[in-house]
Amino acid sequence: MADLSKITEHMNIIGADGVHVGTVDHVDGDRIKLTKDSTPHNHHHWISGGLVADIEGNDVRLSANGDVAVTFEEEK
């Protein structure tokens, strides 16, 4: 797993296929909280930090494709 302490607010979350998955609100333990406006239901979702493959510049790159990563999203 990548070093989640390097993830900061407003970074882009990108799937392994290059698809934009969301925007970081903040890191909460071993999960990444997405901003409300980056989800279809306008409320917060979380993605497991275990899906983070790399952190490059302002992008958090996931090990799963974007369409698969959203199926792993947690609501609380």
PAVO-728330 format. One record per atom (N, C-alpha, C, O): residue in three letters; x, y, z; residue number from 1; atom name. Coordinates in nm, 4 decimals, always signed. Layout:
! residues N
+------+----------+----------+----------+--------+--------+
: bake :        x :        y :        z : gudren : tortor :
+------+----------+----------+----------+--------+--------+
:  ALA :        X :        Y :        Z :    NUM :     CA :
...
+------+----------+----------+----------+--------+--------+
***
This chain:
! residues 76
+------+----------+----------+----------+--------+--------+
: bake :        x :        y :        z : gudren : tortor :
+------+----------+----------+----------+--------+--------+
:  MET :  +0.0851 :  -0.1181 :  +0.0000 :      1 :      N :
:  MET :  +0.0000 :  +0.0000 :  +0.0000 :      1 :     CA :
:  MET :  +0.0900 :  +0.1248 :  +0.0000 :      1 :      C :
:  MET :  +0.1956 :  +0.1273 :  +0.0632 :      1 :      O :
:  ALA :  +0.0459 :  +0.2254 :  -0.0710 :      2 :      N :
:  ALA :  +0.1196 :  +0.3512 :  -0.0799 :      2 :     CA :
:  ALA :  +0.1104 :  +0.4265 :  +0.0530 :      2 :      C :
:  ALA :  +0.0268 :  +0.3947 :  +0.1376 :      2 :      O :
:  ASP :  +0.1956 :  +0.5250 :  +0.0701 :      3 :      N :
:  ASP :  +0.1990 :  +0.6066 :  +0.1904 :      3 :     CA :
:  ASP :  +0.0830 :  +0.7067 :  +0.1862 :      3 :      C :
:  ASP :  +0.0914 :  +0.8094 :  +0.1189 :      3 :      O :
:  LEU :  -0.0244 :  +0.6763 :  +0.2581 :      4 :      N :
:  LEU :  -0.1445 :  +0.7601 :  +0.2545 :      4 :     CA :
:  LEU :  -0.1211 :  +0.8985 :  +0.3135 :      4 :      C :
:  LEU :  -0.2006 :  +0.9892 :  +0.2888 :      4 :      O :
:  SER :  -0.0140 :  +0.9174 :  +0.3908 :      5 :      N :
:  SER :  +0.0132 :  +1.0493 :  +0.4481 :      5 :     CA :
:  SER :  +0.0512 :  +1.1508 :  +0.3405 :      5 :      C :
:  SER :  +0.0511 :  +1.2712 :  +0.3665 :      5 :      O :
:  LYS :  +0.0836 :  +1.1039 :  +0.2204 :      6 :      N :
:  LYS :  +0.1171 :  +1.1944 :  +0.1096 :      6 :     CA :
:  LYS :  -0.0069 :  +1.2452 :  +0.0360 :      6 :      C :
:  LYS :  +0.0029 :  +1.3326 :  -0.0502 :      6 :      O :
:  ILE :  -0.1219 :  +1.1907 :  +0.0700 :      7 :      N :
:  ILE :  -0.2467 :  +1.2301 :  +0.0044 :      7 :     CA :
:  ILE :  -0.3029 :  +1.3527 :  +0.0748 :      7 :      C :
:  ILE :  -0.3177 :  +1.3547 :  +0.1970 :      7 :      O :
:  THR :  -0.3342 :  +1.4558 :  -0.0052 :      8 :      N :
:  THR :  -0.3865 :  +1.5796 :  +0.0508 :      8 :     CA :
:  THR :  -0.5208 :  +1.6153 :  -0.0126 :      8 :      C :
:  THR :  -0.5613 :  +1.5592 :  -0.1145 :      8 :      O :
:  GLU :  -0.5873 :  +1.7094 :  +0.0508 :      9 :      N :
:  GLU :  -0.7176 :  +1.7567 :  +0.0065 :      9 :     CA :
:  GLU :  -0.7134 :  +1.8017 :  -0.1398 :      9 :      C :
:  GLU :  -0.6170 :  +1.8642 :  -0.1842 :      9 :      O :
:  HIS :  -0.8181 :  +1.7693 :  -0.2126 :     10 :      N :
:  HIS :  -0.8417 :  +1.8093 :  -0.3516 :     10 :     CA :
:  HIS :  -0.7543 :  +1.7370 :  -0.4547 :     10 :      C :
:  HIS :  -0.7517 :  +1.7765 :  -0.5713 :     10 :      O :
:  MET :  -0.6831 :  +1.6322 :  -0.4138 :     11 :      N :
:  MET :  -0.6098 :  +1.5530 :  -0.5131 :     11 :     CA :
:  MET :  -0.7110 :  +1.4740 :  -0.5961 :     11 :      C :
:  MET :  -0.8190 :  +1.4406 :  -0.5474 :     11 :      O :
:  ASN :  -0.6762 :  +1.4447 :  -0.7203 :     12 :      N :
:  ASN :  -0.7614 :  +1.3649 :  -0.8091 :     12 :     CA :
:  ASN :  -0.7386 :  +1.2168 :  -0.7817 :     12 :      C :
:  ASN :  -0.6253 :  +1.1735 :  -0.7610 :     12 :      O :
:  ILE :  -0.8462 :  +1.1400 :  -0.7817 :     13 :      N :
:  ILE :  -0.8347 :  +0.9951 :  -0.7701 :     13 :     CA :
:  ILE :  -0.8612 :  +0.9385 :  -0.9084 :     13 :      C :
:  ILE :  -0.9678 :  +0.9589 :  -0.9665 :     13 :      O :
:  ILE :  -0.7612 :  +0.8665 :  -0.9604 :     14 :      N :
:  ILE :  -0.7644 :  +0.8164 :  -1.0980 :     14 :     CA :
:  ILE :  -0.7549 :  +0.6640 :  -1.0970 :     14 :      C :
:  ILE :  -0.6682 :  +0.6073 :  -1.0305 :     14 :      O :
:  GLY :  -0.8438 :  +0.5981 :  -1.1704 :     15 :      N :
:  GLY :  -0.8394 :  +0.4530 :  -1.1821 :     15 :     CA :
:  GLY :  -0.7204 :  +0.4090 :  -1.2662 :     15 :      C :
:  GLY :  -0.6579 :  +0.4904 :  -1.3342 :     15 :      O :
:  ALA :  -0.6898 :  +0.2805 :  -1.2614 :     16 :      N :
:  ALA :  -0.5778 :  +0.2251 :  -1.3375 :     16 :     CA :
:  ALA :  -0.5955 :  +0.2466 :  -1.4874 :     16 :      C :
:  ALA :  -0.4978 :  +0.2465 :  -1.5623 :     16 :      O :
:  ASP :  -0.7200 :  +0.2650 :  -1.5310 :     17 :      N :
:  ASP :  -0.7506 :  +0.2869 :  -1.6719 :     17 :     CA :
:  ASP :  -0.7506 :  +0.4347 :  -1.7103 :     17 :      C :
:  ASP :  -0.7825 :  +0.4695 :  -1.8240 :     17 :      O :
:  GLY :  -0.7145 :  +0.5226 :  -1.6146 :     18 :      N :
:  GLY :  -0.7090 :  +0.6659 :  -1.6429 :     18 :     CA :
:  GLY :  -0.8395 :  +0.7400 :  -1.6185 :     18 :      C :
:  GLY :  -0.8456 :  +0.8609 :  -1.6408 :     18 :      O :
:  VAL :  -0.9435 :  +0.6717 :  -1.5737 :     19 :      N :
:  VAL :  -1.0743 :  +0.7335 :  -1.5502 :     19 :     CA :
:  VAL :  -1.0742 :  +0.8054 :  -1.4151 :     19 :      C :
:  VAL :  -1.0294 :  +0.7506 :  -1.3144 :     19 :      O :
:  HIS :  -1.1252 :  +0.9296 :  -1.4147 :     20 :      N :
:  HIS :  -1.1363 :  +1.0070 :  -1.2909 :     20 :     CA :
:  HIS :  -1.2453 :  +0.9449 :  -1.2033 :     20 :      C :
:  HIS :  -1.3599 :  +0.9321 :  -1.2465 :     20 :      O :
:  VAL :  -1.2102 :  +0.9065 :  -1.0812 :     21 :      N :
:  VAL :  -1.3023 :  +0.8409 :  -0.9886 :     21 :     CA :
:  VAL :  -1.3628 :  +0.9407 :  -0.8905 :     21 :      C :
:  VAL :  -1.4788 :  +0.9267 :  -0.8518 :     21 :      O :
:  GLY :  -1.2852 :  +1.0414 :  -0.8500 :     22 :      N :
:  GLY :  -1.3341 :  +1.1385 :  -0.7537 :     22 :     CA :
:  GLY :  -1.2248 :  +1.2338 :  -0.7112 :     22 :      C :
:  GLY :  -1.1162 :  +1.2365 :  -0.7690 :     22 :      O :
:  THR :  -1.2556 :  +1.3124 :  -0.6087 :     23 :      N :
:  THR :  -1.1630 :  +1.4111 :  -0.5538 :     23 :     CA :
:  THR :  -1.1510 :  +1.3877 :  -0.4039 :     23 :      C :
:  THR :  -1.2505 :  +1.3625 :  -0.3359 :     23 :      O :
:  VAL :  -1.0290 :  +1.3960 :  -0.3532 :     24 :      N :
:  VAL :  -1.0034 :  +1.3706 :  -0.2114 :     24 :     CA :
:  VAL :  -1.0603 :  +1.4826 :  -0.1254 :     24 :      C :
:  VAL :  -1.0345 :  +1.6003 :  -0.1505 :     24 :      O :
:  ASP :  -1.1379 :  +1.4457 :  -0.0238 :     25 :      N :
:  ASP :  -1.1779 :  +1.5376 :  +0.0813 :     25 :     CA :
:  ASP :  -1.0697 :  +1.5319 :  +0.1897 :     25 :      C :
:  ASP :  -1.0130 :  +1.6345 :  +0.2271 :     25 :      O :
:  HIS :  -1.0416 :  +1.4107 :  +0.2398 :     26 :      N :
:  HIS :  -0.9307 :  +1.3883 :  +0.3325 :     26 :     CA :
:  HIS :  -0.9107 :  +1.2384 :  +0.3529 :     26 :      C :
:  HIS :  -0.9931 :  +1.1570 :  +0.3111 :     26 :      O :
:  VAL :  -0.8003 :  +1.2038 :  +0.4175 :     27 :      N :
:  VAL :  -0.7727 :  +1.0648 :  +0.4519 :     27 :     CA :
:  VAL :  -0.8243 :  +1.0421 :  +0.5933 :     27 :      C :
:  VAL :  -0.7979 :  +1.1213 :  +0.6838 :     27 :      O :
:  ASP :  -0.8978 :  +0.9336 :  +0.6111 :     28 :      N :
:  ASP :  -0.9584 :  +0.8991 :  +0.7394 :     28 :     CA :
:  ASP :  -0.9102 :  +0.7596 :  +0.7768 :     28 :      C :
:  ASP :  -0.9716 :  +0.6601 :  +0.7384 :     28 :      O :
:  GLY :  -0.7995 :  +0.7520 :  +0.8522 :     29 :      N :
:  GLY :  -0.7408 :  +0.6219 :  +0.8865 :     29 :     CA :
:  GLY :  -0.6799 :  +0.5576 :  +0.7632 :     29 :      C :
:  GLY :  -0.5869 :  +0.6119 :  +0.7036 :     29 :      O :
:  ASP :  -0.7325 :  +0.4413 :  +0.7248 :     30 :      N :
:  ASP :  -0.6822 :  +0.3727 :  +0.6056 :     30 :     CA :
:  ASP :  -0.7790 :  +0.3861 :  +0.4883 :     30 :      C :
:  ASP :  -0.7768 :  +0.3060 :  +0.3949 :     30 :      O :
:  ARG :  -0.8642 :  +0.4892 :  +0.4950 :     31 :      N :
:  ARG :  -0.9598 :  +0.5140 :  +0.3864 :     31 :     CA :
:  ARG :  -0.9480 :  +0.6573 :  +0.3372 :     31 :      C :
:  ARG :  -0.9051 :  +0.7469 :  +0.4099 :     31 :      O :
:  ILE :  -0.9874 :  +0.6766 :  +0.2116 :     32 :      N :
:  ILE :  -0.9874 :  +0.8100 :  +0.1517 :     32 :     CA :
:  ILE :  -1.1326 :  +0.8543 :  +0.1392 :     32 :      C :
:  ILE :  -1.2150 :  +0.7865 :  +0.0779 :     32 :      O :
:  LYS :  -1.1619 :  +0.9685 :  +0.1983 :     33 :      N :
:  LYS :  -1.2969 :  +1.0246 :  +0.1898 :     33 :     CA :
:  LYS :  -1.3033 :  +1.1121 :  +0.0658 :     33 :      C :
:  LYS :  -1.2183 :  +1.1989 :  +0.0462 :     33 :      O :
:  LEU :  -1.4037 :  +1.0896 :  -0.0180 :     34 :      N :
:  LEU :  -1.4230 :  +1.1693 :  -0.1393 :     34 :     CA :
:  LEU :  -1.5098 :  +1.2908 :  -0.1091 :     34 :      C :
:  LEU :  -1.5930 :  +1.2875 :  -0.0184 :     34 :      O :
:  THR :  -1.4902 :  +1.3974 :  -0.1849 :     35 :      N :
:  THR :  -1.5759 :  +1.5142 :  -0.1701 :     35 :     CA :
:  THR :  -1.7174 :  +1.4783 :  -0.2135 :     35 :      C :
:  THR :  -1.7369 :  +1.3918 :  -0.2989 :     35 :      O :
:  LYS :  -1.8151 :  +1.5447 :  -0.1547 :     36 :      N :
:  LYS :  -1.9548 :  +1.5177 :  -0.1879 :     36 :     CA :
:  LYS :  -1.9835 :  +1.5390 :  -0.3356 :     36 :      C :
:  LYS :  -2.0565 :  +1.4615 :  -0.3973 :     36 :      O :
:  ASP :  -1.9258 :  +1.6441 :  -0.3918 :     37 :      N :
:  ASP :  -1.9567 :  +1.6780 :  -0.5308 :     37 :     CA :
:  ASP :  -1.8922 :  +1.5833 :  -0.6317 :     37 :      C :
:  ASP :  -1.9178 :  +1.5953 :  -0.7515 :     37 :      O :
:  SER :  -1.8094 :  +1.4899 :  -0.5860 :     38 :      N :
:  SER :  -1.7479 :  +1.3964 :  -0.6805 :     38 :     CA :
:  SER :  -1.8232 :  +1.2637 :  -0.6852 :     38 :      C :
:  SER :  -1.7787 :  +1.1692 :  -0.7503 :     38 :      O :
:  THR :  -1.9379 :  +1.2563 :  -0.6160 :     39 :      N :
:  THR :  -2.0177 :  +1.1340 :  -0.6162 :     39 :     CA :
:  THR :  -2.1568 :  +1.1636 :  -0.6717 :     39 :      C :
:  THR :  -2.2062 :  +1.2756 :  -0.6591 :     39 :      O :
:  PRO :  -2.2189 :  +1.0651 :  -0.7319 :     40 :      N :
:  PRO :  -2.3482 :  +1.0894 :  -0.7960 :     40 :     CA :
:  PRO :  -2.4618 :  +1.1252 :  -0.7001 :     40 :      C :
:  PRO :  -2.5573 :  +1.1906 :  -0.7420 :     40 :      O :
:  HIS :  -2.4552 :  +1.0850 :  -0.5741 :     41 :      N :
:  HIS :  -2.5648 :  +1.1103 :  -0.4805 :     41 :     CA :
:  HIS :  -2.5392 :  +1.2304 :  -0.3898 :     41 :      C :
:  HIS :  -2.6135 :  +1.2539 :  -0.2945 :     41 :      O :
:  ASN :  -2.4340 :  +1.3059 :  -0.4196 :     42 :      N :
:  ASN :  -2.3983 :  +1.4270 :  -0.3460 :     42 :     CA :
:  ASN :  -2.3841 :  +1.4038 :  -0.1954 :     42 :      C :
:  ASN :  -2.4261 :  +1.4864 :  -0.1144 :     42 :      O :
:  HIS :  -2.3238 :  +1.2894 :  -0.1593 :     43 :      N :
:  HIS :  -2.2844 :  +1.2675 :  -0.0210 :     43 :     CA :
:  HIS :  -2.1507 :  +1.1940 :  -0.0206 :     43 :      C :
:  HIS :  -2.1090 :  +1.1388 :  -0.1224 :     43 :      O :
:  HIS :  -2.0848 :  +1.1938 :  +0.0931 :     44 :      N :
:  HIS :  -1.9493 :  +1.1394 :  +0.1007 :     44 :     CA :
:  HIS :  -1.9445 :  +0.9884 :  +0.0789 :     44 :      C :
:  HIS :  -2.0328 :  +0.9145 :  +0.1225 :     44 :      O :
:  HIS :  -1.8399 :  +0.9451 :  +0.0109 :     45 :      N :
:  HIS :  -1.8071 :  +0.8039 :  -0.0044 :     45 :     CA :
:  HIS :  -1.6608 :  +0.7890 :  +0.0340 :     45 :      C :
:  HIS :  -1.5859 :  +0.8866 :  +0.0351 :     45 :      O :
:  TRP :  -1.6209 :  +0.6679 :  +0.0650 :     46 :      N :
:  TRP :  -1.4829 :  +0.6382 :  +0.1016 :     46 :     CA :
:  TRP :  -1.4302 :  +0.5277 :  +0.0121 :     46 :      C :
:  TRP :  -1.5050 :  +0.4393 :  -0.0296 :     46 :      O :
:  ILE :  -1.3007 :  +0.5332 :  -0.0171 :     47 :      N :
:  ILE :  -1.2326 :  +0.4277 :  -0.0920 :     47 :     CA :
:  ILE :  -1.1205 :  +0.3748 :  -0.0034 :     47 :      C :
:  ILE :  -1.0503 :  +0.4524 :  +0.0615 :     47 :      O :
:  SER :  -1.1040 :  +0.2446 :  -0.0007 :     48 :      N :
:  SER :  -0.9999 :  +0.1828 :  +0.0794 :     48 :     CA :
:  SER :  -0.8615 :  +0.2281 :  +0.0332 :     48 :      C :
:  SER :  -0.8336 :  +0.2330 :  -0.0866 :     48 :      O :
:  GLY :  -0.7762 :  +0.2606 :  +0.1282 :     49 :      N :
:  GLY :  -0.6386 :  +0.2972 :  +0.0974 :     49 :     CA :
:  GLY :  -0.5627 :  +0.1824 :  +0.0340 :     49 :      C :
:  GLY :  -0.4605 :  +0.2044 :  -0.0309 :     49 :      O :
:  GLY :  -0.6108 :  +0.0606 :  +0.0517 :     50 :      N :
:  GLY :  -0.5482 :  -0.0564 :  -0.0083 :     50 :     CA :
:  GLY :  -0.5547 :  -0.0572 :  -0.1598 :     50 :      C :
:  GLY :  -0.4807 :  -0.1309 :  -0.2249 :     50 :      O :
:  LEU :  -0.6432 :  +0.0247 :  -0.2168 :     51 :      N :
:  LEU :  -0.6542 :  +0.0339 :  -0.3628 :     51 :     CA :
:  LEU :  -0.5542 :  +0.1307 :  -0.4239 :     51 :      C :
:  LEU :  -0.5407 :  +0.1365 :  -0.5461 :     51 :      O :
:  VAL :  -0.4834 :  +0.2071 :  -0.3404 :     52 :      N :
:  VAL :  -0.3885 :  +0.3069 :  -0.3908 :     52 :     CA :
:  VAL :  -0.2619 :  +0.2373 :  -0.4395 :     52 :      C :
:  VAL :  -0.1928 :  +0.1697 :  -0.3633 :     52 :      O :
:  ALA :  -0.2331 :  +0.2554 :  -0.5680 :     53 :      N :
:  ALA :  -0.1129 :  +0.1964 :  -0.6273 :     53 :     CA :
:  ALA :  +0.0042 :  +0.2932 :  -0.6225 :     53 :      C :
:  ALA :  +0.1184 :  +0.2525 :  -0.6011 :     53 :      O :
:  ASP :  -0.0246 :  +0.4236 :  -0.6428 :     54 :      N :
:  ASP :  +0.0829 :  +0.5215 :  -0.6496 :     54 :     CA :
:  ASP :  +0.0259 :  +0.6609 :  -0.6287 :     54 :      C :
:  ASP :  -0.0939 :  +0.6834 :  -0.6459 :     54 :      O :
:  ILE :  +0.1111 :  +0.7523 :  -0.5921 :     55 :      N :
:  ILE :  +0.0750 :  +0.8932 :  -0.5779 :     55 :     CA :
:  ILE :  +0.1722 :  +0.9706 :  -0.6654 :     55 :      C :
:  ILE :  +0.2930 :  +0.9691 :  -0.6419 :     55 :      O :
:  GLU :  +0.1184 :  +1.0391 :  -0.7675 :     56 :      N :
:  GLU :  +0.2007 :  +1.1114 :  -0.8649 :     56 :     CA :
:  GLU :  +0.1511 :  +1.2549 :  -0.8753 :     56 :      C :
:  GLU :  +0.0416 :  +1.2798 :  -0.9259 :     56 :      O :
:  GLY :  +0.2305 :  +1.3480 :  -0.8279 :     57 :      N :
:  GLY :  +0.1899 :  +1.4886 :  -0.8370 :     57 :     CA :
:  GLY :  +0.0611 :  +1.5117 :  -0.7623 :     57 :      C :
:  GLY :  +0.0555 :  +1.4909 :  -0.6411 :     57 :      O :
:  ASN :  -0.0444 :  +1.5550 :  -0.8327 :     58 :      N :
:  ASN :  -0.1747 :  +1.5805 :  -0.7720 :     58 :     CA :
:  ASN :  -0.2719 :  +1.4647 :  -0.7949 :     58 :      C :
:  ASN :  -0.3924 :  +1.4799 :  -0.7746 :     58 :      O :
:  ASP :  -0.2202 :  +1.3496 :  -0.8370 :     59 :      N :
:  ASP :  -0.3059 :  +1.2340 :  -0.8677 :     59 :     CA :
:  ASP :  -0.2779 :  +1.1158 :  -0.7758 :     59 :      C :
:  ASP :  -0.1631 :  +1.0794 :  -0.7503 :     59 :      O :
:  VAL :  -0.3870 :  +1.0574 :  -0.7269 :     60 :      N :
:  VAL :  -0.3808 :  +0.9323 :  -0.6533 :     60 :     CA :
:  VAL :  -0.4217 :  +0.8249 :  -0.7527 :     60 :      C :
:  VAL :  -0.5362 :  +0.8224 :  -0.7978 :     60 :      O :
:  ARG :  -0.3302 :  +0.7371 :  -0.7869 :     61 :      N :
:  ARG :  -0.3561 :  +0.6323 :  -0.8863 :     61 :     CA :
:  ARG :  -0.3963 :  +0.5035 :  -0.8150 :     61 :      C :
:  ARG :  -0.3293 :  +0.4584 :  -0.7221 :     61 :      O :
:  LEU :  -0.5067 :  +0.4458 :  -0.8604 :     62 :      N :
:  LEU :  -0.5573 :  +0.3233 :  -0.8014 :     62 :     CA :
:  LEU :  -0.5091 :  +0.2002 :  -0.8775 :     62 :      C :
:  LEU :  -0.4701 :  +0.2098 :  -0.9939 :     62 :      O :
:  SER :  -0.5118 :  +0.0858 :  -0.8122 :     63 :      N :
:  SER :  -0.4733 :  -0.0398 :  -0.8754 :     63 :     CA :
:  SER :  -0.5899 :  -0.1015 :  -0.9512 :     63 :      C :
:  SER :  -0.5707 :  -0.1970 :  -1.0266 :     63 :      O :
:  ALA :  -0.7101 :  -0.0488 :  -0.9327 :     64 :      N :
:  ALA :  -0.8295 :  -0.0992 :  -1.0007 :     64 :     CA :
:  ALA :  -0.8774 :  +0.0022 :  -1.1039 :     64 :      C :
:  ALA :  -0.8579 :  +0.1224 :  -1.0861 :     64 :      O :
:  ASN :  -0.9390 :  -0.0445 :  -1.2102 :     65 :      N :
:  ASN :  -0.9994 :  +0.0445 :  -1.3084 :     65 :     CA :
:  ASN :  -1.1093 :  +0.1275 :  -1.2418 :     65 :      C :
:  ASN :  -1.1667 :  +0.0859 :  -1.1412 :     65 :      O :
:  GLY :  -1.1378 :  +0.2429 :  -1.2974 :     66 :      N :
:  GLY :  -1.2353 :  +0.3342 :  -1.2401 :     66 :     CA :
:  GLY :  -1.3716 :  +0.2720 :  -1.2169 :     66 :      C :
:  GLY :  -1.4314 :  +0.2924 :  -1.1112 :     66 :      O :
:  ASP :  -1.4224 :  +0.1960 :  -1.3144 :     67 :      N :
:  ASP :  -1.5553 :  +0.1372 :  -1.2993 :     67 :     CA :
:  ASP :  -1.5580 :  +0.0306 :  -1.1910 :     67 :      C :
:  ASP :  -1.6625 :  +0.0084 :  -1.1299 :     67 :      O :
:  VAL :  -1.4467 :  -0.0353 :  -1.1658 :     68 :      N :
:  VAL :  -1.4380 :  -0.1359 :  -1.0605 :     68 :     CA :
:  VAL :  -1.4182 :  -0.0685 :  -0.9257 :     68 :      C :
:  VAL :  -1.4768 :  -0.1111 :  -0.8261 :     68 :      O :
:  ALA :  -1.3364 :  +0.0361 :  -0.9211 :     69 :      N :
:  ALA :  -1.3082 :  +0.1061 :  -0.7955 :     69 :     CA :
:  ALA :  -1.4337 :  +0.1605 :  -0.7320 :     69 :      C :
:  ALA :  -1.4481 :  +0.1553 :  -0.6098 :     69 :      O :
:  VAL :  -1.5257 :  +0.2132 :  -0.8123 :     70 :      N :
:  VAL :  -1.6479 :  +0.2696 :  -0.7550 :     70 :     CA :
:  VAL :  -1.7353 :  +0.1619 :  -0.6927 :     70 :      C :
:  VAL :  -1.8171 :  +0.1927 :  -0.6059 :     70 :      O :
:  THR :  -1.7207 :  +0.0377 :  -0.7338 :     71 :      N :
:  THR :  -1.7982 :  -0.0698 :  -0.6711 :     71 :     CA :
:  THR :  -1.7442 :  -0.1025 :  -0.5330 :     71 :      C :
:  THR :  -1.8142 :  -0.1651 :  -0.4533 :     71 :      O :
:  PHE :  -1.6218 :  -0.0621 :  -0.5024 :     72 :      N :
:  PHE :  -1.5607 :  -0.0831 :  -0.3717 :     72 :     CA :
:  PHE :  -1.5877 :  +0.0334 :  -0.2767 :     72 :      C :
:  PHE :  -1.5501 :  +0.0274 :  -0.1597 :     72 :      O :
:  GLU :  -1.6523 :  +0.1389 :  -0.3254 :     73 :      N :
:  GLU :  -1.6786 :  +0.2557 :  -0.2408 :     73 :     CA :
:  GLU :  -1.7637 :  +0.2175 :  -0.1218 :     73 :      C :
:  GLU :  -1.8554 :  +0.1360 :  -0.1322 :     73 :      O :
:  GLU :  -1.7322 :  +0.2772 :  -0.0097 :     74 :      N :
:  GLU :  -1.8057 :  +0.2547 :  +0.1140 :     74 :     CA :
:  GLU :  -1.8774 :  +0.3830 :  +0.1512 :     74 :      C :
:  GLU :  -1.8253 :  +0.4920 :  +0.1276 :     74 :      O :
:  GLU :  -1.9964 :  +0.3718 :  +0.2089 :     75 :      N :
:  GLU :  -2.0688 :  +0.4931 :  +0.2469 :     75 :     CA :
:  GLU :  -2.0361 :  +0.5404 :  +0.3860 :     75 :      C :
:  GLU :  -2.0539 :  +0.6593 :  +0.4125 :     75 :      O :
:  LYS :  -1.9899 :  +0.4581 :  +0.4763 :     76 :      N :
:  LYS :  -1.9491 :  +0.5013 :  +0.6108 :     76 :     CA :
:  LYS :  -1.8419 :  +0.4132 :  +0.6626 :     76 :      C :
:  LYS :  -1.7941 :  +0.4333 :  +0.7742 :     76 :      O :
+------+----------+----------+----------+--------+--------+
***
